Amino acid sequence: MIVLLDTNFMAACIEHRVDVVNQLEHHFESVSFLVVRRVLEETEFLPLRQQKRIEAFLKGVPHEVIDAQGHTDDVLLKEAEKRKAAVATLDSGLKKRLKRRRIPIISLAHSRVVIS
């Protein structure tokens, strides 16, 4: 399974000490993570503490950075459809848009990965 990572999901995984790699590998045979460069650019506007969390997350998760232009949520939707990927996010507005398009959503609840 291909998983596109959103900023808030990465920060929450570090904050709540969620081992997203092991939890997803428990559900799927293979998992690959993609980060849209636009998501990385978004982190520049976050408080330093949150920036550090995301940096720590990315150091512990093998991932590939991909280029795409546009608003972050739009880019995540477009790339998810194009690559038949899931999106890991905690953003309720984005989750609604993903659900309407029947794109798999990965989120967190009680320090556990939830797939819908």
Phi and psi restraints in degrees (range 20) as a CNS / XPLOR table:
assign (resid 1 and name C) (resid 2 and name N)
       (resid 2 and name CA) (resid 2 and name C) 1.0 -96.2 20.0 2
assign (resid 2 and name N) (resid 2 and name CA)
       (resid 2 and name C) (resid 3 and name N) 1.0 133.9 20.0 2
assign (resid 2 and name C) (resid 3 and name N)
       (resid 3 and name CA) (resid 3 and name C) 1.0 -125.9 20.0 2
assign (resid 3 and name N) (resid 3 and name CA)
       (resid 3 and name C) (resid 4 and name N) 1.0 122.1 20.0 2
assign (resid 3 and name C) (resid 4 and name N)
       (resid 4 and name CA) (resid 4 and name C) 1.0 -90.3 20.0 2
assign (resid 4 and name N) (resid 4 and name CA)
       (resid 4 and name C) (resid 5 and name N) 1.0 130.1 20.0 2
assign (resid 4 and name C) (resid 5 and name N)
       (resid 5 and name CA) (resid 5 and name C) 1.0 -100.1 20.0 2
assign (resid 5 and name N) (resid 5 and name CA)
       (resid 5 and name C) (resid 6 and name N) 1.0 130.7 20.0 2
assign (resid 5 and name C) (resid 6 and name N)
       (resid 6 and name CA) (resid 6 and name C) 1.0 -98.0 20.0 2
assign (resid 6 and name N) (resid 6 and name CA)
       (resid 6 and name C) (resid 7 and name N) 1.0 156.3 20.0 2
assign (resid 6 and name C) (resid 7 and name N)
       (resid 7 and name CA) (resid 7 and name C) 1.0 -55.0 20.0 2
assign (resid 7 and name N) (resid 7 and name CA)
       (resid 7 and name C) (resid 8 and name N) 1.0 -50.9 20.0 2
assign (resid 7 and name C) (resid 8 and name N)
       (resid 8 and name CA) (resid 8 and name C) 1.0 -65.5 20.0 2
assign (resid 8 and name N) (resid 8 and name CA)
       (resid 8 and name C) (resid 9 and name N) 1.0 -32.2 20.0 2
assign (resid 8 and name C) (resid 9 and name N)
       (resid 9 and name CA) (resid 9 and name C) 1.0 -66.1 20.0 2
assign (resid 9 and name N) (resid 9 and name CA)
       (resid 9 and name C) (resid 10 and name N) 1.0 -45.1 20.0 2
assign (resid 9 and name C) (resid 10 and name N)
       (resid 10 and name CA) (resid 10 and name C) 1.0 -62.4 20.0 2
assign (resid 10 and name N) (resid 10 and name CA)
       (resid 10 and name C) (resid 11 and name N) 1.0 -44.7 20.0 2
assign (resid 10 and name C) (resid 11 and name N)
       (resid 11 and name CA) (resid 11 and name C) 1.0 -62.8 20.0 2
assign (resid 11 and name N) (resid 11 and name CA)
       (resid 11 and name C) (resid 12 and name N) 1.0 -41.4 20.0 2
assign (resid 11 and name C) (resid 12 and name N)
       (resid 12 and name CA) (resid 12 and name C) 1.0 -66.9 20.0 2
assign (resid 12 and name N) (resid 12 and name CA)
       (resid 12 and name C) (resid 13 and name N) 1.0 -36.3 20.0 2
assign (resid 12 and name C) (resid 13 and name N)
       (resid 13 and name CA) (resid 13 and name C) 1.0 -60.9 20.0 2
assign (resid 13 and name N) (resid 13 and name CA)
       (resid 13 and name C) (resid 14 and name N) 1.0 -41.0 20.0 2
assign (resid 13 and name C) (resid 14 and name N)
       (resid 14 and name CA) (resid 14 and name C) 1.0 -71.9 20.0 2
assign (resid 14 and name N) (resid 14 and name CA)
       (resid 14 and name C) (resid 15 and name N) 1.0 -44.7 20.0 2
assign (resid 14 and name C) (resid 15 and name N)
       (resid 15 and name CA) (resid 15 and name C) 1.0 -58.8 20.0 2
assign (resid 15 and name N) (resid 15 and name CA)
       (resid 15 and name C) (resid 16 and name N) 1.0 -40.7 20.0 2
assign (resid 15 and name C) (resid 16 and name N)
       (resid 16 and name CA) (resid 16 and name C) 1.0 -101.0 20.0 2
assign (resid 16 and name N) (resid 16 and name CA)
       (resid 16 and name C) (resid 17 and name N) 1.0 7.9 20.0 2
assign (resid 16 and name C) (resid 17 and name N)
       (resid 17 and name CA) (resid 17 and name C) 1.0 54.3 20.0 2
assign (resid 17 and name N) (resid 17 and name CA)
       (resid 17 and name C) (resid 18 and name N) 1.0 51.2 20.0 2
assign (resid 17 and name C) (resid 18 and name N)
       (resid 18 and name CA) (resid 18 and name C) 1.0 -94.9 20.0 2
assign (resid 18 and name N) (resid 18 and name CA)
       (resid 18 and name C) (resid 19 and name N) 1.0 125.5 20.0 2
assign (resid 18 and name C) (resid 19 and name N)
       (resid 19 and name CA) (resid 19 and name C) 1.0 -88.5 20.0 2
assign (resid 19 and name N) (resid 19 and name CA)
       (resid 19 and name C) (resid 20 and name N) 1.0 82.6 20.0 2
assign (resid 19 and name C) (resid 20 and name N)
       (resid 20 and name CA) (resid 20 and name C) 1.0 -64.3 20.0 2
assign (resid 20 and name N) (resid 20 and name CA)
       (resid 20 and name C) (resid 21 and name N) 1.0 -34.7 20.0 2
assign (resid 20 and name C) (resid 21 and name N)
       (resid 21 and name CA) (resid 21 and name C) 1.0 -62.4 20.0 2
assign (resid 21 and name N) (resid 21 and name CA)
       (resid 21 and name C) (resid 22 and name N) 1.0 -53.2 20.0 2
assign (resid 21 and name C) (resid 22 and name N)
       (resid 22 and name CA) (resid 22 and name C) 1.0 -63.8 20.0 2
assign (resid 22 and name N) (resid 22 and name CA)
       (resid 22 and name C) (resid 23 and name N) 1.0 -40.7 20.0 2
assign (resid 22 and name C) (resid 23 and name N)
       (resid 23 and name CA) (resid 23 and name C) 1.0 -64.4 20.0 2
assign (resid 23 and name N) (resid 23 and name CA)
       (resid 23 and name C) (resid 24 and name N) 1.0 -40.9 20.0 2
assign (resid 23 and name C) (resid 24 and name N)
       (resid 24 and name CA) (resid 24 and name C) 1.0 -73.1 20.0 2
assign (resid 24 and name N) (resid 24 and name CA)
       (resid 24 and name C) (resid 25 and name N) 1.0 -36.8 20.0 2
assign (resid 24 and name C) (resid 25 and name N)
       (resid 25 and name CA) (resid 25 and name C) 1.0 -66.5 20.0 2
assign (resid 25 and name N) (resid 25 and name CA)
       (resid 25 and name C) (resid 26 and name N) 1.0 -22.3 20.0 2
assign (resid 25 and name C) (resid 26 and name N)
       (resid 26 and name CA) (resid 26 and name C) 1.0 -67.9 20.0 2
assign (resid 26 and name N) (resid 26 and name CA)
       (resid 26 and name C) (resid 27 and name N) 1.0 -31.4 20.0 2
assign (resid 26 and name C) (resid 27 and name N)
       (resid 27 and name CA) (resid 27 and name C) 1.0 -93.5 20.0 2
assign (resid 27 and name N) (resid 27 and name CA)
       (resid 27 and name C) (resid 28 and name N) 1.0 -29.0 20.0 2
assign (resid 27 and name C) (resid 28 and name N)
       (resid 28 and name CA) (resid 28 and name C) 1.0 -127.7 20.0 2
assign (resid 28 and name N) (resid 28 and name CA)
       (resid 28 and name C) (resid 29 and name N) 1.0 148.2 20.0 2
assign (resid 28 and name C) (resid 29 and name N)
       (resid 29 and name CA) (resid 29 and name C) 1.0 -60.2 20.0 2
assign (resid 29 and name N) (resid 29 and name CA)
       (resid 29 and name C) (resid 30 and name N) 1.0 -46.4 20.0 2
assign (resid 29 and name C) (resid 30 and name N)
       (resid 30 and name CA) (resid 30 and name C) 1.0 -140.8 20.0 2
assign (resid 30 and name N) (resid 30 and name CA)
       (resid 30 and name C) (resid 31 and name N) 1.0 146.4 20.0 2
assign (resid 30 and name C) (resid 31 and name N)
       (resid 31 and name CA) (resid 31 and name C) 1.0 -132.9 20.0 2
assign (resid 31 and name N) (resid 31 and name CA)
       (resid 31 and name C) (resid 32 and name N) 1.0 133.3 20.0 2
assign (resid 31 and name C) (resid 32 and name N)
       (resid 32 and name CA) (resid 32 and name C) 1.0 -126.8 20.0 2
assign (resid 32 and name N) (resid 32 and name CA)
       (resid 32 and name C) (resid 33 and name N) 1.0 140.2 20.0 2
assign (resid 32 and name C) (resid 33 and name N)
       (resid 33 and name CA) (resid 33 and name C) 1.0 -108.5 20.0 2
assign (resid 33 and name N) (resid 33 and name CA)
       (resid 33 and name C) (resid 34 and name N) 1.0 136.6 20.0 2
assign (resid 33 and name C) (resid 34 and name N)
       (resid 34 and name CA) (resid 34 and name C) 1.0 -123.0 20.0 2
assign (resid 34 and name N) (resid 34 and name CA)
       (resid 34 and name C) (resid 35 and name N) 1.0 140.8 20.0 2
assign (resid 34 and name C) (resid 35 and name N)
       (resid 35 and name CA) (resid 35 and name C) 1.0 -123.9 20.0 2
assign (resid 35 and name N) (resid 35 and name CA)
       (resid 35 and name C) (resid 36 and name N) 1.0 124.3 20.0 2
assign (resid 35 and name C) (resid 36 and name N)
       (resid 36 and name CA) (resid 36 and name C) 1.0 -76.5 20.0 2
assign (resid 36 and name N) (resid 36 and name CA)
       (resid 36 and name C) (resid 37 and name N) 1.0 133.1 20.0 2
assign (resid 36 and name C) (resid 37 and name N)
       (resid 37 and name CA) (resid 37 and name C) 1.0 -52.6 20.0 2
assign (resid 37 and name N) (resid 37 and name CA)
       (resid 37 and name C) (resid 38 and name N) 1.0 -33.5 20.0 2
assign (resid 37 and name C) (resid 38 and name N)
       (resid 38 and name CA) (resid 38 and name C) 1.0 -60.0 20.0 2
assign (resid 38 and name N) (resid 38 and name CA)
       (resid 38 and name C) (resid 39 and name N) 1.0 -36.6 20.0 2
assign (resid 38 and name C) (resid 39 and name N)
       (resid 39 and name CA) (resid 39 and name C) 1.0 -64.3 20.0 2
assign (resid 39 and name N) (resid 39 and name CA)
       (resid 39 and name C) (resid 40 and name N) 1.0 -42.5 20.0 2
assign (resid 39 and name C) (resid 40 and name N)
       (resid 40 and name CA) (resid 40 and name C) 1.0 -64.2 20.0 2
assign (resid 40 and name N) (resid 40 and name CA)
       (resid 40 and name C) (resid 41 and name N) 1.0 -38.9 20.0 2
assign (resid 40 and name C) (resid 41 and name N)
       (resid 41 and name CA) (resid 41 and name C) 1.0 -64.1 20.0 2
assign (resid 41 and name N) (resid 41 and name CA)
       (resid 41 and name C) (resid 42 and name N) 1.0 -33.9 20.0 2
assign (resid 41 and name C) (resid 42 and name N)
       (resid 42 and name CA) (resid 42 and name C) 1.0 -60.4 20.0 2
assign (resid 42 and name N) (resid 42 and name CA)
       (resid 42 and name C) (resid 43 and name N) 1.0 -33.0 20.0 2
assign (resid 42 and name C) (resid 43 and name N)
       (resid 43 and name CA) (resid 43 and name C) 1.0 -66.0 20.0 2
assign (resid 43 and name N) (resid 43 and name CA)
       (resid 43 and name C) (resid 44 and name N) 1.0 -22.4 20.0 2
assign (resid 43 and name C) (resid 44 and name N)
       (resid 44 and name CA) (resid 44 and name C) 1.0 -61.7 20.0 2
assign (resid 44 and name N) (resid 44 and name CA)
       (resid 44 and name C) (resid 45 and name N) 1.0 -23.0 20.0 2
assign (resid 44 and name C) (resid 45 and name N)
       (resid 45 and name CA) (resid 45 and name C) 1.0 -96.6 20.0 2
assign (resid 45 and name N) (resid 45 and name CA)
       (resid 45 and name C) (resid 46 and name N) 1.0 2.3 20.0 2
assign (resid 45 and name C) (resid 46 and name N)
       (resid 46 and name CA) (resid 46 and name C) 1.0 -89.7 20.0 2
assign (resid 46 and name N) (resid 46 and name CA)
       (resid 46 and name C) (resid 47 and name N) 1.0 160.7 20.0 2
assign (resid 46 and name C) (resid 47 and name N)
       (resid 47 and name CA) (resid 47 and name C) 1.0 -59.3 20.0 2
assign (resid 47 and name N) (resid 47 and name CA)
       (resid 47 and name C) (resid 48 and name N) 1.0 150.2 20.0 2
assign (resid 47 and name C) (resid 48 and name N)
       (resid 48 and name CA) (resid 48 and name C) 1.0 -53.5 20.0 2
assign (resid 48 and name N) (resid 48 and name CA)
       (resid 48 and name C) (resid 49 and name N) 1.0 -39.5 20.0 2
assign (resid 48 and name C) (resid 49 and name N)
       (resid 49 and name CA) (resid 49 and name C) 1.0 -59.4 20.0 2
assign (resid 49 and name N) (resid 49 and name CA)
       (resid 49 and name C) (resid 50 and name N) 1.0 -43.6 20.0 2
assign (resid 49 and name C) (resid 50 and name N)
       (resid 50 and name CA) (resid 50 and name C) 1.0 -71.1 20.0 2
assign (resid 50 and name N) (resid 50 and name CA)
       (resid 50 and name C) (resid 51 and name N) 1.0 -36.1 20.0 2
assign (resid 50 and name C) (resid 51 and name N)
       (resid 51 and name CA) (resid 51 and name C) 1.0 -58.3 20.0 2
assign (resid 51 and name N) (resid 51 and name CA)
       (resid 51 and name C) (resid 52 and name N) 1.0 -44.0 20.0 2
assign (resid 51 and name C) (resid 52 and name N)
       (resid 52 and name CA) (resid 52 and name C) 1.0 -63.6 20.0 2
assign (resid 52 and name N) (resid 52 and name CA)
       (resid 52 and name C) (resid 53 and name N) 1.0 -38.5 20.0 2
assign (resid 52 and name C) (resid 53 and name N)
       (resid 53 and name CA) (resid 53 and name C) 1.0 -61.1 20.0 2
assign (resid 53 and name N) (resid 53 and name CA)
       (resid 53 and name C) (resid 54 and name N) 1.0 -44.7 20.0 2
assign (resid 53 and name C) (resid 54 and name N)
       (resid 54 and name CA) (resid 54 and name C) 1.0 -67.6 20.0 2
assign (resid 54 and name N) (resid 54 and name CA)
       (resid 54 and name C) (resid 55 and name N) 1.0 -40.7 20.0 2
assign (resid 54 and name C) (resid 55 and name N)
       (resid 55 and name CA) (resid 55 and name C) 1.0 -59.2 20.0 2
assign (resid 55 and name N) (resid 55 and name CA)
       (resid 55 and name C) (resid 56 and name N) 1.0 -43.0 20.0 2
assign (resid 55 and name C) (resid 56 and name N)
       (resid 56 and name CA) (resid 56 and name C) 1.0 -64.1 20.0 2
assign (resid 56 and name N) (resid 56 and name CA)
       (resid 56 and name C) (resid 57 and name N) 1.0 -41.3 20.0 2
assign (resid 56 and name C) (resid 57 and name N)
       (resid 57 and name CA) (resid 57 and name C) 1.0 -60.0 20.0 2
assign (resid 57 and name N) (resid 57 and name CA)
       (resid 57 and name C) (resid 58 and name N) 1.0 -48.7 20.0 2
assign (resid 57 and name C) (resid 58 and name N)
       (resid 58 and name CA) (resid 58 and name C) 1.0 -66.6 20.0 2
assign (resid 58 and name N) (resid 58 and name CA)
       (resid 58 and name C) (resid 59 and name N) 1.0 -28.7 20.0 2
assign (resid 58 and name C) (resid 59 and name N)
       (resid 59 and name CA) (resid 59 and name C) 1.0 -66.8 20.0 2
assign (resid 59 and name N) (resid 59 and name CA)
       (resid 59 and name C) (resid 60 and name N) 1.0 -30.2 20.0 2
assign (resid 59 and name C) (resid 60 and name N)
       (resid 60 and name CA) (resid 60 and name C) 1.0 -95.8 20.0 2
assign (resid 60 and name N) (resid 60 and name CA)
       (resid 60 and name C) (resid 61 and name N) 1.0 -2.4 20.0 2
assign (resid 60 and name C) (resid 61 and name N)
       (resid 61 and name CA) (resid 61 and name C) 1.0 -124.1 20.0 2
assign (resid 61 and name N) (resid 61 and name CA)
       (resid 61 and name C) (resid 62 and name N) 1.0 119.2 20.0 2
assign (resid 61 and name C) (resid 62 and name N)
       (resid 62 and name CA) (resid 62 and name C) 1.0 -64.7 20.0 2
assign (resid 62 and name N) (resid 62 and name CA)
       (resid 62 and name C) (resid 63 and name N) 1.0 128.7 20.0 2
assign (resid 62 and name C) (resid 63 and name N)
       (resid 63 and name CA) (resid 63 and name C) 1.0 -151.0 20.0 2
assign (resid 63 and name N) (resid 63 and name CA)
       (resid 63 and name C) (resid 64 and name N) 1.0 165.0 20.0 2
assign (resid 63 and name C) (resid 64 and name N)
       (resid 64 and name CA) (resid 64 and name C) 1.0 -120.8 20.0 2
assign (resid 64 and name N) (resid 64 and name CA)
       (resid 64 and name C) (resid 65 and name N) 1.0 139.3 20.0 2
assign (resid 64 and name C) (resid 65 and name N)
       (resid 65 and name CA) (resid 65 and name C) 1.0 -97.5 20.0 2
assign (resid 65 and name N) (resid 65 and name CA)
       (resid 65 and name C) (resid 66 and name N) 1.0 130.8 20.0 2
assign (resid 65 and name C) (resid 66 and name N)
       (resid 66 and name CA) (resid 66 and name C) 1.0 -118.9 20.0 2
assign (resid 66 and name N) (resid 66 and name CA)
       (resid 66 and name C) (resid 67 and name N) 1.0 149.6 20.0 2
assign (resid 66 and name C) (resid 67 and name N)
       (resid 67 and name CA) (resid 67 and name C) 1.0 -94.9 20.0 2
assign (resid 67 and name N) (resid 67 and name CA)
       (resid 67 and name C) (resid 68 and name N) 1.0 139.6 20.0 2
assign (resid 67 and name C) (resid 68 and name N)
       (resid 68 and name CA) (resid 68 and name C) 1.0 -163.5 20.0 2
assign (resid 68 and name N) (resid 68 and name CA)
       (resid 68 and name C) (resid 69 and name N) 1.0 148.6 20.0 2
assign (resid 68 and name C) (resid 69 and name N)
       (resid 69 and name CA) (resid 69 and name C) 1.0 -106.5 20.0 2
assign (resid 69 and name N) (resid 69 and name CA)
       (resid 69 and name C) (resid 70 and name N) 1.0 149.4 20.0 2
assign (resid 69 and name C) (resid 70 and name N)
       (resid 70 and name CA) (resid 70 and name C) 1.0 123.6 20.0 2
assign (resid 70 and name N) (resid 70 and name CA)
       (resid 70 and name C) (resid 71 and name N) 1.0 -177.3 20.0 2
assign (resid 70 and name C) (resid 71 and name N)
       (resid 71 and name CA) (resid 71 and name C) 1.0 -65.6 20.0 2
assign (resid 71 and name N) (resid 71 and name CA)
       (resid 71 and name C) (resid 72 and name N) 1.0 141.0 20.0 2
assign (resid 71 and name C) (resid 72 and name N)
       (resid 72 and name CA) (resid 72 and name C) 1.0 -53.0 20.0 2
assign (resid 72 and name N) (resid 72 and name CA)
       (resid 72 and name C) (resid 73 and name N) 1.0 -50.8 20.0 2
assign (resid 72 and name C) (resid 73 and name N)
       (resid 73 and name CA) (resid 73 and name C) 1.0 -62.2 20.0 2
assign (resid 73 and name N) (resid 73 and name CA)
       (resid 73 and name C) (resid 74 and name N) 1.0 -41.1 20.0 2
assign (resid 73 and name C) (resid 74 and name N)
       (resid 74 and name CA) (resid 74 and name C) 1.0 -62.8 20.0 2
assign (resid 74 and name N) (resid 74 and name CA)
       (resid 74 and name C) (resid 75 and name N) 1.0 -41.0 20.0 2
assign (resid 74 and name C) (resid 75 and name N)
       (resid 75 and name CA) (resid 75 and name C) 1.0 -64.8 20.0 2
assign (resid 75 and name N) (resid 75 and name CA)
       (resid 75 and name C) (resid 76 and name N) 1.0 -43.8 20.0 2
assign (resid 75 and name C) (resid 76 and name N)
       (resid 76 and name CA) (resid 76 and name C) 1.0 -61.0 20.0 2
assign (resid 76 and name N) (resid 76 and name CA)
       (resid 76 and name C) (resid 77 and name N) 1.0 -43.1 20.0 2
assign (resid 76 and name C) (resid 77 and name N)
       (resid 77 and name CA) (resid 77 and name C) 1.0 -61.5 20.0 2
assign (resid 77 and name N) (resid 77 and name CA)
       (resid 77 and name C) (resid 78 and name N) 1.0 -48.9 20.0 2
assign (resid 77 and name C) (resid 78 and name N)
       (resid 78 and name CA) (resid 78 and name C) 1.0 -61.4 20.0 2
assign (resid 78 and name N) (resid 78 and name CA)
       (resid 78 and name C) (resid 79 and name N) 1.0 -46.9 20.0 2
assign (resid 78 and name C) (resid 79 and name N)
       (resid 79 and name CA) (resid 79 and name C) 1.0 -67.3 20.0 2
assign (resid 79 and name N) (resid 79 and name CA)
       (resid 79 and name C) (resid 80 and name N) 1.0 -36.0 20.0 2
assign (resid 79 and name C) (resid 80 and name N)
       (resid 80 and name CA) (resid 80 and name C) 1.0 -64.0 20.0 2
assign (resid 80 and name N) (resid 80 and name CA)
       (resid 80 and name C) (resid 81 and name N) 1.0 -43.2 20.0 2
assign (resid 80 and name C) (resid 81 and name N)
       (resid 81 and name CA) (resid 81 and name C) 1.0 -66.5 20.0 2
assign (resid 81 and name N) (resid 81 and name CA)
       (resid 81 and name C) (resid 82 and name N) 1.0 -44.8 20.0 2
assign (resid 81 and name C) (resid 82 and name N)
       (resid 82 and name CA) (resid 82 and name C) 1.0 -62.2 20.0 2
assign (resid 82 and name N) (resid 82 and name CA)
       (resid 82 and name C) (resid 83 and name N) 1.0 -40.0 20.0 2
assign (resid 82 and name C) (resid 83 and name N)
       (resid 83 and name CA) (resid 83 and name C) 1.0 -100.9 20.0 2
assign (resid 83 and name N) (resid 83 and name CA)
       (resid 83 and name C) (resid 84 and name N) 1.0 1.3 20.0 2
assign (resid 83 and name C) (resid 84 and name N)
       (resid 84 and name CA) (resid 84 and name C) 1.0 53.6 20.0 2
assign (resid 84 and name N) (resid 84 and name CA)
       (resid 84 and name C) (resid 85 and name N) 1.0 50.9 20.0 2
assign (resid 84 and name C) (resid 85 and name N)
       (resid 85 and name CA) (resid 85 and name C) 1.0 -110.5 20.0 2
assign (resid 85 and name N) (resid 85 and name CA)
       (resid 85 and name C) (resid 86 and name N) 1.0 161.6 20.0 2
assign (resid 85 and name C) (resid 86 and name N)
       (resid 86 and name CA) (resid 86 and name C) 1.0 -90.1 20.0 2
assign (resid 86 and name N) (resid 86 and name CA)
       (resid 86 and name C) (resid 87 and name N) 1.0 160.2 20.0 2
assign (resid 86 and name C) (resid 87 and name N)
       (resid 87 and name CA) (resid 87 and name C) 1.0 -120.0 20.0 2
assign (resid 87 and name N) (resid 87 and name CA)
       (resid 87 and name C) (resid 88 and name N) 1.0 127.0 20.0 2
assign (resid 87 and name C) (resid 88 and name N)
       (resid 88 and name CA) (resid 88 and name C) 1.0 -95.5 20.0 2
assign (resid 88 and name N) (resid 88 and name CA)
       (resid 88 and name C) (resid 89 and name N) 1.0 110.0 20.0 2
assign (resid 88 and name C) (resid 89 and name N)
       (resid 89 and name CA) (resid 89 and name C) 1.0 -152.5 20.0 2
assign (resid 89 and name N) (resid 89 and name CA)
       (resid 89 and name C) (resid 90 and name N) 1.0 158.6 20.0 2
assign (resid 89 and name C) (resid 90 and name N)
       (resid 90 and name CA) (resid 90 and name C) 1.0 -114.6 20.0 2
assign (resid 90 and name N) (resid 90 and name CA)
       (resid 90 and name C) (resid 91 and name N) 1.0 0.2 20.0 2
assign (resid 90 and name C) (resid 91 and name N)
       (resid 91 and name CA) (resid 91 and name C) 1.0 -73.9 20.0 2
assign (resid 91 and name N) (resid 91 and name CA)
       (resid 91 and name C) (resid 92 and name N) 1.0 114.4 20.0 2
assign (resid 91 and name C) (resid 92 and name N)
       (resid 92 and name CA) (resid 92 and name C) 1.0 -65.1 20.0 2
assign (resid 92 and name N) (resid 92 and name CA)
       (resid 92 and name C) (resid 93 and name N) 1.0 -37.3 20.0 2
assign (resid 92 and name C) (resid 93 and name N)
       (resid 93 and name CA) (resid 93 and name C) 1.0 -64.7 20.0 2
assign (resid 93 and name N) (resid 93 and name CA)
       (resid 93 and name C) (resid 94 and name N) 1.0 -43.5 20.0 2
assign (resid 93 and name C) (resid 94 and name N)
       (resid 94 and name CA) (resid 94 and name C) 1.0 -66.1 20.0 2
assign (resid 94 and name N) (resid 94 and name CA)
       (resid 94 and name C) (resid 95 and name N) 1.0 -40.0 20.0 2
assign (resid 94 and name C) (resid 95 and name N)
       (resid 95 and name CA) (resid 95 and name C) 1.0 -59.9 20.0 2
assign (resid 95 and name N) (resid 95 and name CA)
       (resid 95 and name C) (resid 96 and name N) 1.0 -39.7 20.0 2
assign (resid 95 and name C) (resid 96 and name N)
       (resid 96 and name CA) (resid 96 and name C) 1.0 -62.9 20.0 2
assign (resid 96 and name N) (resid 96 and name CA)
       (resid 96 and name C) (resid 97 and name N) 1.0 -43.7 20.0 2
assign (resid 96 and name C) (resid 97 and name N)
       (resid 97 and name CA) (resid 97 and name C) 1.0 -65.1 20.0 2
assign (resid 97 and name N) (resid 97 and name CA)
       (resid 97 and name C) (resid 98 and name N) 1.0 -40.5 20.0 2
assign (resid 97 and name C) (resid 98 and name N)
       (resid 98 and name CA) (resid 98 and name C) 1.0 -64.6 20.0 2
assign (resid 98 and name N) (resid 98 and name CA)
       (resid 98 and name C) (resid 99 and name N) 1.0 -42.2 20.0 2
assign (resid 98 and name C) (resid 99 and name N)
       (resid 99 and name CA) (resid 99 and name C) 1.0 -61.7 20.0 2
assign (resid 99 and name N) (resid 99 and name CA)
       (resid 99 and name C) (resid 100 and name N) 1.0 -43.2 20.0 2
assign (resid 99 and name C) (resid 100 and name N)
       (resid 100 and name CA) (resid 100 and name C) 1.0 -59.4 20.0 2
assign (resid 100 and name N) (resid 100 and name CA)
       (resid 100 and name C) (resid 101 and name N) 1.0 -33.2 20.0 2
assign (resid 100 and name C) (resid 101 and name N)
       (resid 101 and name CA) (resid 101 and name C) 1.0 -94.5 20.0 2
assign (resid 101 and name N) (resid 101 and name CA)
       (resid 101 and name C) (resid 102 and name N) 1.0 5.3 20.0 2
assign (resid 101 and name C) (resid 102 and name N)
       (resid 102 and name CA) (resid 102 and name C) 1.0 58.5 20.0 2
assign (resid 102 and name N) (resid 102 and name CA)
       (resid 102 and name C) (resid 103 and name N) 1.0 39.8 20.0 2
assign (resid 102 and name C) (resid 103 and name N)
       (resid 103 and name CA) (resid 103 and name C) 1.0 -94.8 20.0 2
assign (resid 103 and name N) (resid 103 and name CA)
       (resid 103 and name C) (resid 104 and name N) 1.0 130.9 20.0 2
assign (resid 103 and name C) (resid 104 and name N)
       (resid 104 and name CA) (resid 104 and name C) 1.0 -59.1 20.0 2
assign (resid 104 and name N) (resid 104 and name CA)
       (resid 104 and name C) (resid 105 and name N) 1.0 140.6 20.0 2
assign (resid 104 and name C) (resid 105 and name N)
       (resid 105 and name CA) (resid 105 and name C) 1.0 -118.3 20.0 2
assign (resid 105 and name N) (resid 105 and name CA)
       (resid 105 and name C) (resid 106 and name N) 1.0 134.5 20.0 2
assign (resid 105 and name C) (resid 106 and name N)
       (resid 106 and name CA) (resid 106 and name C) 1.0 -116.2 20.0 2
assign (resid 106 and name N) (resid 106 and name CA)
       (resid 106 and name C) (resid 107 and name N) 1.0 125.8 20.0 2
assign (resid 106 and name C) (resid 107 and name N)
       (resid 107 and name CA) (resid 107 and name C) 1.0 -138.1 20.0 2
assign (resid 107 and name N) (resid 107 and name CA)
       (resid 107 and name C) (resid 108 and name N) 1.0 -170.3 20.0 2
assign (resid 107 and name C) (resid 108 and name N)
       (resid 108 and name CA) (resid 108 and name C) 1.0 -124.8 20.0 2
assign (resid 108 and name N) (resid 108 and name CA)
       (resid 108 and name C) (resid 109 and name N) 1.0 144.5 20.0 2
assign (resid 108 and name C) (resid 109 and name N)
       (resid 109 and name CA) (resid 109 and name C) 1.0 -148.8 20.0 2
assign (resid 109 and name N) (resid 109 and name CA)
       (resid 109 and name C) (resid 110 and name N) 1.0 122.9 20.0 2
assign (resid 109 and name C) (resid 110 and name N)
       (resid 110 and name CA) (resid 110 and name C) 1.0 53.4 20.0 2
assign (resid 110 and name N) (resid 110 and name CA)
       (resid 110 and name C) (resid 111 and name N) 1.0 45.8 20.0 2
assign (resid 110 and name C) (resid 111 and name N)
       (resid 111 and name CA) (resid 111 and name C) 1.0 62.5 20.0 2
assign (resid 111 and name N) (resid 111 and name CA)
       (resid 111 and name C) (resid 112 and name N) 1.0 24.4 20.0 2
assign (resid 111 and name C) (resid 112 and name N)
       (resid 112 and name CA) (resid 112 and name C) 1.0 -123.8 20.0 2
assign (resid 112 and name N) (resid 112 and name CA)
       (resid 112 and name C) (resid 113 and name N) 1.0 147.2 20.0 2
assign (resid 112 and name C) (resid 113 and name N)
       (resid 113 and name CA) (resid 113 and name C) 1.0 -76.8 20.0 2
assign (resid 113 and name N) (resid 113 and name CA)
       (resid 113 and name C) (resid 114 and name N) 1.0 132.1 20.0 2
assign (resid 113 and name C) (resid 114 and name N)
       (resid 114 and name CA) (resid 114 and name C) 1.0 -118.4 20.0 2
assign (resid 114 and name N) (resid 114 and name CA)
       (resid 114 and name C) (resid 115 and name N) 1.0 130.7 20.0 2
assign (resid 114 and name C) (resid 115 and name N)
       (resid 115 and name CA) (resid 115 and name C) 1.0 -114.4 20.0 2
assign (resid 115 and name N) (resid 115 and name CA)
       (resid 115 and name C) (resid 116 and name N) 1.0 125.4 20.0 2
